[in-house]
Amino acid sequence: MLTYLQNLQNGLFDLFSNDPRVILLGEDVLDPYGGAFKVTAGLSTQFPNRVFTTPISEAGITGVAIGLALRGHVPIVEIMFGDFLTLCADQIINHATKFPNMYQGVTCPLIVRSPMGGGRGYGPTHSQSLEKMFLGIPGLKLIAPSHYHQPGKTIQQIVVRETNPVIFIEHKLLYRETLQSNSDELPFTLEIDETGYQTAILRNYRFGIPDVCLIGYGGISRFLPELLKKLAAEEIRIVALLPESIDPVPIEMLAHFANEARRIVIAEESTEGFTWASSIASQLYEKFWGKLYCPIKLVTSNRCTIPTAIEQETTVLISSLKIENAILEALSWA
């Protein structure tokens, strides 16, 4: 069984072996360090002319990568922490996404990889989930595989099919998680949705319809194995949906299962307010106005700076308990 990290590493090695256009740029990505989370370990040794360590300048790294993308390469940029995407936002939003729409025949197949999320005590500037800052940008896609997906295959798919920029989000607490396999206790399927990427569909029951539809992405998956088993023991049927593509979002796929349950909980690690979850809730309300059994419940992290101390960080970030409480609150409606 491979971990999330190993699967992603394998995907990168296959990409470099099979597509000479692919190159990688980032801080401290050369061996023996191999990146802050070791995703690129071994890559520079095997492909020394296609892996480039860079100065500490996220804007500069991204700008160089955009130029390479315009010249026919497929650059993969590693931003060491997702918090630092703020430093390359100008290059991504005002340049990479604009060129293909401004100039005929121009493509910009840029992939920006970055670990998001807290849970490791890294403090206020290394623990945030800032992907909501990039939602809704024309010409930009956000992909965030869970550990029910295979991130290595997903990044290969991006290289094959995308000609515009993609932000590839890797929750840092998933790196050491073993990729989930199907089981009788918690069966799941992977279905291609309308975005062309996969949505993982988990059920903690075999027969009947779900009591609650739980929607999340990326690192939310780490809570689900134990939570769904616990709820199954209490005879609470949950269908959980984890789309890889969070922008564009596969709203038709989500709506199909939400319509079965009529009780909906949407979870993400971003801070409360103006979130991915609220956007999905708005779209689902338009589809199911007057048909839901209760208001849609949104579960996020607290709207405050993330503390370094683990005990305090735990109270601020989203948790399995917060998700469980939202599910129970949804069920409390008659």
Summary of the structure (lengths in Angstrom):
residues: 334
radius of gyration: 19.8
end to end distance: 43.3
largest distance: 63.4
contacts: 1167
relative contact order: 0.12
helix: 37%
strand: 20%
